Amino acid sequence: MAKDKAAAETTPDLSFEDALGALQGIVESLESGSLGLEESLARFEEGIGLLKTCNDVLEQAEQRIETLTGVDANGNPTTEPMQNEATIDKESEAGKVADEDEADEDEADEDEASLF
C-alpha cells in the first residue's frame, strides 16, 4: 500500500524541465535493462510521480493560456468574471473611505445648489 501512495504523489518542488529531465533519465535506465527487478520497480514508481508532476504543470499552463487567449479548447470565446474587490487593505482604509464619502456628499450638495 505504501508504494501505491508513493506512486500517486507528485513532486511539486521540481520545475517542469527538471521533472522531465529526471523522467527521461529514468526511462533510459529502464530501457537499458541493467537494473534489477526491485530497482526497476522503484524507478518506475518515481517516474510515475514525475509524470504526474509534468502533467499537472502542463494542465495549469493550458488553463492559463485559455484564460489569456479567451477561447476554450473548441475555439469558443470564454469569459471570466471580473473581481470586484479592491486590492488595498479595507480595514486600514475604512476611515479614509468614510471621510471621502462625506466630502463627496458635501461637494454634491454644493454642485446641486450651484446648478439651480
N, C-alpha and C positions, 0 to 999 in steps of 0.2 A: 504494500500500500504506500509506503514512504517513497518508493521510486516513482509511482504514478503521480504523486504530488509534485515531486521534483520536475518531472517532465512537463507538467501543466504550468509551472511557474515561468514567468518571463524574466528577463534581466533588463529592467528599465534604466539602469545606470550606464548602460553602453549606448553609444551613438549607433545610428543605423549602419554607418560604414564599418565601425568596429565589429558589430554583431555579424554583419555579412562576411567580413574577412575571416572571423573566427569560424563561422559556419562553413566557409569554403575549405578551411584547413581541416575541419572535421571530416568533410566529405572526401577529401584527398586521402586522409589517413584510413578511412573505412574502405575506400576503393583499393588501396594498396594491398589489403589482405594481410598485413603484417601484425595486426593486433589480435590478441586472444579474444575469446568469446565475452568474458566479463568486461574487459576493457572496451570492446566494441559496443557492448550494450550501454556502458556508462557514457561513451562518446555520443552514441545515438541519442540518449536522453538529453544530454547537453545540447545537442543540435536541435532537438525539438523545441527546447526553451528559447534558443536563439532565433529559430524560425518564427516562433510566436512573437518575439520582440520585433523582428523585422516586419512582420505582418501588421502588428499594432501601429508601428510608426508609419507605414505606408497608408493604412486606413485613415489615420489622423491627417496626413498630408493631403489625401484625396478630399477629405471633408473641408480642409482649409481652402483648397483650390476651388471646390464647388461654391463655397461661400464668397470667395473673391471674384469669381467669374460670373456668379449669379445664374448659373444653369445647373440642372441636375444631370444625372448620367444619361438621360434620354434627350437632352438638349432643350428641355423646357425651362423657361425662366423661373427662378425661385426668389422668394423674398424672405427677409429676416426682420423680425420685429425690432424696432428701434428701442434702445434703452432710454428710459425717461427719468433716470436718476442722475443727479449732479455728481461730479467726481470729487467735489470738495467735502470736507468733513462737516456734516449737517449740524452736529451738536455745537461745535465751536463757532459756526456761522449763524446760528439761530438768532442770537441777539442782533447781529448786523442786519439780517433779513427783516426782522420785525421793525427796526428803525427805518430801513429803506422803504418798507411798505407804508409806514406812516408818512414819510416825506413825500412819497409818490401820491398819496391821497391828498395831502395838502396842496401839492402842485396841481393836481387835477381839479381841486376846488377853485384854485386861483385861475386856471385856464378857462374853466366854465364861466366864471364871473367876468372874465375879460372878453369872452366871445359875445356876450349879450349886453 
